[in-house]
């Protein structure tokens, strides 16, 4: 919401500036020509800021019987076209916001187009050409972005070519913290062929290493050719302790217009946490993205997702459901703190459902959301 408000505010500033440019004429400048009526038979020219940025727009006085130039109403200026385009864009924003504002922030629509929500904490593979040859590439890939203590750190490096692979000397794979090498990983080769070779590595830090390593690290792979050329790929990743663990879900219940899903958690570090996950039908149809923030501790571990029944009705989904794609973070509460991470024991959990007529029918209404929507619609007029 904050991002949307900032965008709208920027648009308003641009439109106000545009109005000022149109309404308030510039004062005379040194070296400008006085306005002179055109000679008979001459063509009337409308000078725009684009065609003469350093001059005052000329005013023409057509002679009697001379046809008038097209007015601004019959031929929109560049400024008018820009204003109309901005209004159309604001109208599109308003239409999208009208849809999302119908739902609470804890339960929003989910579709297969929401890649970032469907793949939380995803690692983005790193692909680079080798020694400047665009036909030969190296790809560094990891199964996820966040690894946790007491689990192995896994990585693969694939060298591939449109034709035959060059003669490879080998691949060095290291875990680094800035310029400091923390570990050099032994690797094995898989899928060795004429045009592709894949190196696999896995490393399990011991207890001493875990206690000394920072959370923000880099995986570095250097592909070396026998000819002397080489290419280095660097990808950041996180290595975190388990601050909180989602161990399961309890039986859900109906509360007004919401399906409430209590969570079972084990808290290792007190703090403020955000839990996010996606709810699906048993057949895999996405229903809702869920989000909740709570202060948790060893003495207070109560936290629950809520699903607004409007989305259940839109999907015609009375349950059972599947809860998966968990994204659990420990939220910074003071300046300088970093985001830390939690984990789920399982990839997914079943959730029981209820007949849709057991939920109350009142729509979700947020006065602040409605005020923002009215403001956007007014701006689009």
C-alpha positions as CSV (number, residue, x, y, z in Angstrom):
1,X,0.0,0.0,0.0
2,X,2.8,2.4,0.8
3,X,4.4,1.8,-2.6
4,X,1.1,2.5,-4.3
5,X,0.7,5.7,-2.3
6,X,4.2,6.9,-3.3
7,X,3.5,6.2,-6.9
8,X,0.2,8.1,-6.8
9,X,1.9,11.0,-5.0
10,X,4.6,11.1,-7.7
11,X,1.9,11.2,-10.4
12,X,0.1,14.0,-8.7
13,X,3.3,16.0,-8.6
14,X,3.9,15.5,-12.3
15,X,0.4,16.5,-13.1
16,X,0.5,19.7,-11.0
17,X,3.8,20.6,-12.7
18,X,2.2,20.0,-16.1
19,X,-0.7,22.2,-15.2
20,X,1.6,24.9,-14.1
21,X,3.6,24.7,-17.4
22,X,0.3,25.0,-19.4
23,X,-1.5,27.6,-17.4
24,X,1.4,30.0,-16.3
25,X,3.1,31.6,-19.3
26,X,6.8,32.2,-19.3
27,X,8.0,35.8,-18.9
28,X,9.9,37.5,-21.8
29,X,13.5,36.5,-22.3
30,X,16.4,38.5,-23.8
31,X,16.8,37.9,-27.5
32,X,13.2,36.8,-28.1
33,X,11.3,38.2,-31.1
34,X,8.2,40.4,-30.6
35,X,4.9,38.9,-31.8
36,X,4.3,40.1,-35.4
37,X,1.1,39.4,-37.3
38,X,1.8,37.2,-40.3
39,X,1.7,38.5,-43.8
40,X,-1.2,37.8,-46.0
41,X,-1.1,34.3,-47.3
42,X,1.4,33.1,-44.8
43,X,0.8,29.9,-42.8
44,X,-0.2,30.2,-39.1
45,X,2.3,28.2,-36.9
46,X,1.7,27.1,-33.3
47,X,5.0,27.0,-31.6
48,X,5.2,24.4,-28.8
49,X,7.7,24.0,-26.0
50,X,9.1,20.9,-27.8
51,X,9.8,22.8,-31.0
52,X,11.2,26.0,-29.3
53,X,12.2,25.2,-25.7
54,X,14.0,28.5,-25.1
55,X,11.4,30.8,-26.7
56,X,8.0,32.2,-25.6
57,X,5.3,30.6,-27.6
58,X,4.3,32.9,-30.5
59,X,0.8,34.3,-30.8
60,X,-0.6,34.5,-34.4
61,X,-3.3,36.9,-35.7
62,X,-4.8,35.6,-38.9
63,X,-6.2,38.2,-41.4
64,X,-9.9,38.5,-42.1
65,X,-11.1,35.6,-44.3
66,X,-8.0,33.5,-43.5
67,X,-8.9,30.0,-42.2
68,X,-8.1,29.6,-38.5
69,X,-5.6,27.0,-37.3
70,X,-6.8,23.9,-35.6
71,X,-7.7,24.7,-32.0
72,X,-6.3,22.8,-29.0
73,X,-9.7,21.2,-28.6
74,X,-9.7,19.7,-32.2
75,X,-6.0,18.9,-32.1
76,X,-4.8,17.9,-28.6
77,X,-1.3,19.2,-27.7
78,X,1.5,16.9,-26.5
79,X,0.7,18.0,-22.9
80,X,-3.0,17.1,-23.3
81,X,-2.1,13.7,-24.8
82,X,0.3,13.1,-21.8
83,X,-2.4,14.1,-19.3
84,X,-4.9,11.8,-20.9
85,X,-2.4,8.9,-20.9
86,X,-1.6,9.6,-17.2
87,X,-5.3,9.5,-16.4
88,X,-5.7,6.2,-18.3
89,X,-2.8,4.7,-16.3
90,X,-4.3,5.9,-13.0
91,X,-7.6,4.4,-14.1
92,X,-5.8,1.0,-14.6
93,X,-4.2,1.3,-11.2
94,X,-7.6,2.1,-9.6
95,X,-9.2,-0.9,-11.3
96,X,-6.5,-3.2,-10.0
97,X,-6.6,-1.6,-6.5
98,X,-10.4,-2.0,-6.5
99,X,-10.0,-5.7,-6.9
100,X,-7.3,-6.2,-4.2
101,X,-8.9,-3.8,-1.7
102,X,-11.9,-6.2,-1.4
103,X,-9.7,-8.5,0.6
104,X,-7.8,-8.2,3.9
105,X,-4.0,-8.1,3.8
106,X,-3.9,-11.5,5.7
107,X,-5.7,-13.3,2.8
108,X,-5.2,-12.1,-0.7
109,X,-6.0,-13.6,-4.1
110,X,-3.5,-16.1,-5.5
111,X,-3.0,-17.3,-9.1
112,X,-0.5,-19.2,-11.1
113,X,0.8,-15.8,-12.4
114,X,2.2,-14.9,-8.9
115,X,5.6,-16.4,-9.4
116,X,7.3,-14.7,-6.5
117,X,4.5,-15.9,-4.1
118,X,4.6,-19.4,-5.5
119,X,8.4,-19.6,-5.2
120,X,9.4,-17.9,-1.9
121,X,13.1,-17.6,-1.2
122,X,13.9,-19.1,-4.6
123,X,17.5,-19.1,-5.8
124,X,18.0,-17.5,-9.2
125,X,20.6,-19.4,-11.2
126,X,23.7,-17.7,-12.4
127,X,24.7,-18.2,-16.0
128,X,27.8,-16.7,-17.7
129,X,29.7,-17.3,-20.9
130,X,33.1,-19.0,-20.5
131,X,36.1,-17.0,-21.5
132,X,34.0,-14.7,-23.6
133,X,32.6,-17.5,-25.8
134,X,28.8,-17.0,-26.0
135,X,28.3,-20.6,-27.2
136,X,29.9,-22.1,-24.1
137,X,28.3,-21.2,-20.8
138,X,28.6,-22.1,-17.1
139,X,25.5,-22.3,-14.9
140,X,25.7,-22.1,-11.1
141,X,22.6,-23.4,-9.4
142,X,21.4,-24.1,-5.8
143,X,18.2,-25.8,-4.7
144,X,17.2,-22.8,-2.5
145,X,18.3,-19.4,-1.3
146,X,18.3,-20.0,2.4
147,X,20.1,-22.9,4.0
148,X,19.8,-23.8,7.7
149,X,22.3,-25.0,10.2
150,X,22.6,-28.8,10.5
151,X,21.6,-29.3,6.8
152,X,24.1,-29.7,3.9
153,X,24.8,-26.8,1.6
154,X,24.2,-28.1,-2.0
155,X,25.3,-26.6,-5.3
156,X,25.7,-27.6,-9.0
157,X,27.8,-26.2,-11.8
158,X,26.9,-27.1,-15.3
159,X,29.2,-26.4,-18.3
160,X,27.4,-26.6,-21.6
161,X,28.0,-25.8,-25.3
162,X,26.0,-25.5,-28.5
163,X,28.7,-27.7,-30.0
164,X,31.6,-29.7,-28.5
165,X,32.8,-28.7,-25.1
166,X,36.3,-27.1,-24.9
167,X,39.0,-29.0,-23.0
168,X,38.2,-28.4,-19.3
169,X,40.9,-28.3,-16.7
170,X,38.3,-28.4,-13.8
171,X,36.0,-26.5,-11.6
172,X,36.8,-24.9,-8.2
173,X,33.8,-24.5,-5.9
174,X,34.2,-22.4,-2.7
175,X,32.0,-20.9,0.0
176,X,33.2,-17.4,0.8
177,X,32.5,-14.5,3.1
178,X,33.7,-11.5,1.1
179,X,37.4,-12.2,0.3
180,X,37.7,-14.9,3.0
181,X,37.5,-18.5,1.8
182,X,35.4,-20.5,4.3
183,X,35.5,-23.9,2.6
184,X,36.5,-25.5,-0.7
185,X,34.0,-28.1,-1.8
186,X,34.9,-31.4,-3.3
187,X,32.8,-32.4,-6.2
188,X,31.7,-35.3,-8.4
189,X,30.8,-35.3,-12.1
190,X,27.4,-36.1,-13.5
191,X,26.0,-36.1,-17.0
192,X,29.4,-36.1,-18.7
193,X,28.8,-35.8,-22.4
194,X,30.3,-34.2,-25.6
195,X,28.4,-30.9,-25.1
196,X,27.6,-30.9,-21.3
197,X,29.3,-31.6,-18.0
198,X,27.7,-31.2,-14.5
199,X,29.6,-30.9,-11.3
200,X,27.8,-31.6,-8.0
201,X,29.0,-30.5,-4.5
202,X,27.7,-30.7,-1.0
203,X,29.1,-29.5,2.2
204,X,28.1,-30.0,5.8
205,X,29.6,-27.3,8.1
206,X,30.6,-28.6,11.6
207,X,29.5,-27.0,14.8
208,X,32.6,-24.7,15.0
209,X,32.1,-23.4,11.5
210,X,28.4,-22.8,12.1
211,X,29.1,-20.7,15.1
212,X,31.7,-18.6,13.3
213,X,30.1,-18.1,9.9
214,X,28.0,-15.1,9.1
215,X,24.5,-15.4,7.6
216,X,25.2,-13.7,4.3
217,X,27.7,-15.8,2.3
218,X,28.7,-16.3,-1.3
219,X,29.0,-19.5,-3.4
220,X,31.9,-19.0,-5.9
221,X,32.6,-21.3,-8.8
222,X,35.6,-20.9,-11.2
223,X,35.6,-22.9,-14.4
224,X,39.1,-23.4,-15.8
225,X,40.1,-24.3,-19.4
226,X,43.3,-26.1,-20.3
227,X,44.0,-23.2,-22.8
228,X,44.3,-20.9,-19.8
229,X,41.0,-19.1,-19.9
230,X,38.6,-19.1,-16.9
231,X,35.2,-17.8,-15.8
232,X,34.2,-17.1,-12.2
233,X,30.5,-17.1,-11.1
234,X,29.5,-15.6,-7.7
235,X,26.0,-16.0,-6.2
236,X,24.9,-14.9,-2.7
237,X,22.9,-17.1,-0.4
238,X,21.9,-17.2,3.3
239,X,23.1,-19.6,6.0
240,X,20.8,-19.2,9.0
241,X,20.1,-20.8,12.3
242,X,16.5,-22.0,12.9
243,X,14.9,-19.2,14.9
244,X,11.5,-20.8,14.8
245,X,10.1,-24.0,13.4
246,X,6.6,-24.7,12.1
247,X,5.9,-28.2,13.3
248,X,2.3,-28.6,12.1
249,X,-1.2,-27.2,11.9
250,X,-4.1,-27.8,14.2
251,X,-7.7,-28.4,13.2
252,X,-9.2,-25.3,11.6
253,X,-12.4,-23.6,12.6
254,X,-14.9,-21.0,11.3
255,X,-14.9,-17.6,12.9
256,X,-17.3,-15.1,11.2
257,X,-16.2,-14.7,7.6
258,X,-12.8,-16.4,8.1
259,X,-11.4,-19.9,8.1
260,X,-8.9,-19.9,11.0
261,X,-5.9,-22.3,10.8
262,X,-3.9,-22.5,14.1
263,X,-0.3,-23.2,13.7
264,X,2.0,-25.4,15.8
265,X,5.4,-23.7,16.3
266,X,8.6,-24.1,18.3
267,X,10.2,-20.8,19.1
268,X,14.0,-20.8,19.7
269,X,14.5,-17.0,19.6
270,X,12.0,-14.5,20.9
271,X,11.0,-11.8,18.5
272,X,8.4,-10.6,15.9
273,X,7.8,-13.1,13.1
274,X,6.0,-13.1,9.8
275,X,4.5,-16.3,8.5
276,X,3.5,-16.6,4.9
277,X,2.1,-19.6,2.9
278,X,-0.2,-20.5,0.1
279,X,-3.6,-22.3,0.3
280,X,-4.7,-24.7,-2.4
281,X,-7.5,-27.0,-3.1
282,X,-6.7,-30.7,-3.0
283,X,-6.5,-30.7,-6.8
284,X,-3.8,-28.0,-6.7
285,X,-5.9,-24.9,-7.6
286,X,-4.5,-21.8,-5.9
287,X,-6.9,-20.1,-3.6
288,X,-5.2,-17.5,-1.4
289,X,-1.8,-16.2,-0.2
290,X,-1.8,-16.0,3.6
291,X,0.2,-13.7,5.9
292,X,0.3,-13.1,9.6
293,X,2.7,-11.2,12.0
294,X,3.0,-12.0,15.7
295,X,5.3,-11.5,18.6
296,X,6.4,-15.0,19.6
297,X,8.4,-16.4,22.5
298,X,9.0,-19.6,24.4
299,X,6.0,-18.6,26.6
300,X,3.8,-17.3,23.8
301,X,3.6,-19.4,20.6
302,X,0.0,-18.6,19.5
303,X,-0.2,-17.8,15.8
304,X,-2.8,-18.6,13.2
305,X,-3.5,-18.1,9.5
306,X,-6.9,-16.7,8.4
307,X,-8.6,-17.3,5.0
308,X,-11.4,-14.9,4.0
309,X,-14.4,-16.8,2.9
310,X,-14.9,-14.6,-0.2
311,X,-11.9,-16.3,-1.8
312,X,-13.2,-19.7,-0.8
313,X,-16.5,-18.9,-2.5
314,X,-14.8,-17.6,-5.6
315,X,-13.0,-20.9,-5.9
316,X,-16.1,-22.9,-4.9
317,X,-13.8,-24.7,-2.5
318,X,-15.2,-26.1,0.8
319,X,-12.1,-28.1,1.5
320,X,-10.1,-30.1,2.4
321,X,-7.1,-27.9,1.5
322,X,-3.4,-28.0,1.2
323,X,-1.1,-25.4,2.9
324,X,2.4,-25.1,1.4
325,X,5.2,-22.8,0.1
326,X,6.1,-21.5,3.6
327,X,8.1,-18.3,4.0
328,X,9.0,-17.6,7.6
329,X,11.0,-14.6,8.7
330,X,12.1,-12.9,11.9
331,X,11.2,-9.3,11.3
332,X,13.7,-6.5,12.2
333,X,12.2,-4.3,15.0
334,X,15.0,-1.8,15.4
335,X,17.3,0.0,12.9
336,X,20.3,-2.1,12.0
337,X,18.7,-5.5,12.6
338,X,18.7,-8.0,9.7
339,X,15.9,-10.2,8.5
340,X,16.4,-13.8,9.9
341,X,14.7,-17.0,9.0
342,X,12.5,-19.8,10.3
343,X,11.7,-23.2,8.7
344,X,8.9,-25.7,8.3
345,X,9.3,-29.3,9.3
346,X,7.3,-30.4,6.2
347,X,6.8,-29.1,2.7
348,X,3.0,-29.1,3.1
349,X,0.2,-29.8,5.6
350,X,-3.5,-30.8,5.1
351,X,-6.2,-28.4,6.3
352,X,-9.8,-29.4,6.9
353,X,-12.7,-27.3,5.5
354,X,-16.3,-26.5,6.2
355,X,-19.5,-26.0,4.1
356,X,-19.4,-22.5,2.6
357,X,-22.8,-21.6,4.1
358,X,-21.3,-21.8,7.6
359,X,-19.3,-18.6,7.0
360,X,-20.9,-15.2,7.5
361,X,-21.6,-13.2,4.3
362,X,-20.4,-9.7,5.2
363,X,-17.8,-8.4,2.7
364,X,-14.5,-7.1,3.9
365,X,-14.5,-3.3,4.1
366,X,-11.6,-1.1,5.1
367,X,-12.4,2.6,5.3
368,X,-8.8,3.5,4.5
369,X,-8.8,1.3,1.5
370,X,-12.1,2.8,0.3
371,X,-10.7,6.3,0.7
372,X,-7.6,5.5,-1.3
373,X,-9.8,3.9,-4.0
374,X,-12.0,7.0,-4.2
375,X,-8.9,9.2,-4.5
376,X,-7.6,7.1,-7.4
377,X,-10.9,7.2,-9.2
378,X,-11.1,11.0,-8.8
379,X,-7.6,11.3,-10.2
380,X,-8.5,9.2,-13.2
381,X,-11.4,11.5,-14.2
